Amino acid sequence: AASPEPPGRVADLLDLAPGVCRWPIGDPKAADFSFCGEARTTGAYCAGHAARAVTGRGAGRRKDDARRRFLARTG
């Protein structure tokens, strides 16, 4: 099991400055809910959270599309 993530640097969505990580941490209904707030981002998230956000579904879909095209040519 993954260890719990430490609290974020920003507690309120309205306090997020441009260019900081918007990764939500915890339960939005809980009093200790926060956002990462890391200043170095790659898009909406810092590098660590951007890597966690990628699910890999796109690669599988491309593989399935290639398989269908191959079968259509040979079938």
N, C-alpha and C positions, 0 to 999 in steps of 0.2 A: 504494500500500500504506500502511496505517496505521502510524504510528510505534509502537514498543514502549511499553507502559504502564510507568510507573515503579513500583518496588516499593511495596507497600502499607504501611500503618502498623502492622498487626497480623499477627504471624507464625503464631499458633495460634488455631484456632477457639474454644477454651476461654477465650481471653483477650479475646474480643469482648464489650464491655459492651453493655447494652441501648441502643438508639437510635443505633448506629453502623453504617456501611455494611458489608454482608456480601459484597460483590462479590469473587469469587475472582480472583486475579491469578497467572498462570503455570500450570505443570504441577503438580498436587497431589503427584506423585511426586518432584519436584525439591526440592533443599534450600532454594532461594530462594522457594518458594511462600509467598504471603501473601494477606491480605484488605485491601481498601481502608482501612477504619477511619475514614473521614470522619465527623465527629460530627453533621453536619446531614443527616438522612435523610428520605426520603419513603417510608415503609414500610421494606422491608428494605435499600434501596439509597439512596445519595446521589442528588441530582438528575441528575448526569451519567450515572451508571450506570443509573438508572431509565430514562432516555431510550434508552440502548443496549439495554436489555432488551426494549423494546416491539418486536414484530415486524410489527405491522399486520395479522396474520391475521384478527383479529376484524372489522375493517372490511370485508374482502373477503367474509367469511362472511355478514355482514348484507346486503351487496349481493346475494349469491346467493340468500338467503332471500326478499328483496323481489322478485327476478326470478321465482322459482318461484311466489310468491303471485299476481303479475300474470298469468303464463301460465295458472295454474289458473283465474282468473276469465275470461280471454279465450278459453281453449282449447276 
